[in-house]
Amino acid sequence: KTLEELRITTKSVINKLKAAGLKLNPAKCIYEKEEIKFLGHLLSKQGIKPDKTKLEAIQKIKTPSSTKELQRFLGFTNYLSKFIPNYSELTTNLRKLTEKNSTFKI
């Protein structure tokens, strides 16, 4: 779409929201950006990709030394699992370590 088409569509959406009794906070609205951050992801016309700050945070995580730390790590990486091919298979053994009767050892 062209920028003008985007502006027309945006105005239409805003008018429909107003008609439905919904309000937008202009200070929280972002317009005419090539890429935006949203819930830990970068959105653009090319698609969705993980935010680099999330990837850097994962790289800085220390090796888990307890079940709780491993669960935290898996939870964090699971958030980005759609970008990791075969995530489920790659984490199978780690998930087994979080099971109730497992003896966690690193």
C-alpha positions as CSV (number, residue, x, y, z in Angstrom):
1,K,0.0,0.0,0.0
2,T,1.0,3.6,-0.5
3,L,1.4,6.0,2.4
4,E,-1.8,7.7,1.4
5,E,-3.7,4.5,1.4
6,L,-2.3,3.7,4.8
7,R,-3.5,7.1,6.1
8,I,-7.0,6.6,4.7
9,T,-7.2,3.1,6.3
10,T,-5.9,4.4,9.6
11,K,-8.5,7.2,9.7
12,S,-11.2,4.7,8.9
13,V,-10.1,2.4,11.7
14,I,-10.0,5.3,14.2
15,N,-13.5,6.5,13.1
16,K,-14.9,2.9,13.6
17,L,-13.3,2.7,17.0
18,K,-14.9,6.1,18.0
19,A,-18.3,4.9,16.6
20,A,-18.0,1.8,18.9
21,G,-17.3,4.1,21.9
22,L,-13.6,3.2,22.1
23,K,-10.9,5.7,22.7
24,L,-7.2,5.8,21.7
25,N,-4.5,7.5,23.7
26,P,-2.6,9.5,21.1
27,A,0.6,9.4,23.2
28,K,0.6,5.6,22.9
29,C,-0.2,5.5,19.2
30,I,2.6,4.9,16.6
31,Y,2.0,5.9,13.0
32,E,3.9,5.6,9.7
33,K,6.8,3.5,11.0
34,E,8.7,1.0,8.9
35,E,9.1,-1.3,11.9
36,I,7.7,-1.4,15.4
37,K,8.4,-3.3,18.6
38,F,5.4,-5.2,20.0
39,L,5.4,-7.7,22.8
40,G,9.1,-8.6,22.3
41,H,8.8,-8.9,18.5
42,L,9.6,-6.6,15.6
43,L,6.8,-6.1,13.2
44,S,7.3,-4.9,9.6
45,K,5.9,-5.4,6.1
46,Q,8.6,-8.2,5.8
47,G,7.0,-10.1,8.7
48,I,7.7,-10.8,12.3
49,K,11.1,-11.4,13.9
50,P,12.3,-11.5,17.5
51,D,13.5,-8.3,19.1
52,K,17.3,-8.3,19.3
53,T,17.3,-7.3,22.9
54,K,15.4,-10.5,23.7
55,L,18.0,-12.6,21.9
56,E,20.8,-10.8,23.7
57,A,19.2,-11.4,27.0
58,I,19.0,-15.2,26.2
59,Q,22.7,-15.2,25.3
60,K,23.5,-13.6,28.6
61,I,21.6,-16.1,30.8
62,K,24.0,-18.2,32.9
63,T,23.8,-22.0,32.7
64,P,20.9,-23.0,35.0
65,S,22.0,-24.7,38.2
66,S,18.5,-25.7,39.5
67,T,15.2,-26.9,38.3
68,K,13.6,-23.5,38.9
69,E,16.3,-21.8,36.9
70,L,15.9,-24.3,34.1
71,Q,12.1,-23.7,34.1
72,R,12.7,-20.0,33.9
73,F,15.2,-20.5,30.9
74,L,12.7,-22.7,29.1
75,G,9.9,-20.3,29.6
76,F,12.0,-17.4,28.3
77,T,13.1,-19.4,25.2
78,N,9.6,-20.8,24.6
79,Y,8.4,-17.2,24.1
80,L,10.6,-17.1,21.0
81,S,10.1,-20.8,20.0
82,K,8.3,-19.9,16.7
83,F,11.7,-18.6,15.5
84,I,13.7,-21.7,16.5
85,P,13.3,-24.6,14.1
86,N,12.6,-27.9,15.9
87,Y,12.4,-26.1,19.3
88,S,10.4,-28.9,20.8
89,E,12.9,-31.6,19.8
90,L,15.8,-29.5,20.8
91,T,14.5,-29.0,24.3
92,T,13.1,-32.5,25.0
93,N,15.9,-33.5,27.3
94,L,15.9,-30.2,29.2
95,R,12.1,-30.5,29.7
96,K,12.6,-34.0,31.1
97,L,15.0,-32.5,33.7
98,T,12.1,-30.4,35.0
99,E,9.8,-33.4,35.7
100,K,8.9,-34.2,39.3
101,N,11.0,-37.4,39.7
102,S,14.0,-36.1,37.7
103,T,17.3,-35.6,39.4
104,F,18.6,-32.3,38.1
105,K,22.4,-32.4,37.5
106,I,24.6,-30.3,35.3
